[in-house]
């Protein structure tokens, strides 16, 4: 992408813990969009998921360790400092007030996109940001009718389109499939097995020192 006002891209999640599927997919998206930086956005209190096992401080610590291996990824921790549920619409409104003329890119997975209609005030998202949907072979695209209409009419052909306005477009972007998830990592740790190939070594060391994800 080349524009006088560079887009700001965000990839949200609980990162409980952060692992290579998060990091490599985020960096792949950043590269395909031609961005210098992509921001990881840890959720404080996710409204659609269980409360994270690690504390806000621990998840932020792990992210800070992880991005040392991925220097083009940075962290936006604003949701960790906000009380109440971490609604994306609130975060985007905050960013839009901070960057009124800057294109915003919200990066989400296909699974999340399929359920976008369940997000708080989801219709308002399109006025605040462009949406980049990470697609992978084998992941079903399944939108309910109103959401399908919104996405279909906003689909664009490439990232160059998304710099012409600050928000409103949707881009489907294929990323490399990685069979890694936080649930598997936690299960392995509970069983005394090491998920050392699934996340950066400093993150695993931190988990072990902190005694995270062990049986009660």
Buried (B, 14 or more C-beta within 10 A) or exposed (E): BEEEEBBBBBBBBBBBBBBBBBBBBBBBBBEBBEBEEBBBBBBBBBEBEEEBBBEBEBBBBBBBBBBEBBEEBEBBBBBBEBEEBBBBBBBBBBBBEEBEEBBBBBBBBBEBBBBBBEBBEBEBBBEBBBBBBBBBEEBEEEBEEEBEEBBEEBEBEEBEEBBEEBBBBBBBBEBEEBEBEBEEBBEBBEEEEEBEEBBBEBBBEBBEEBEBBEEE
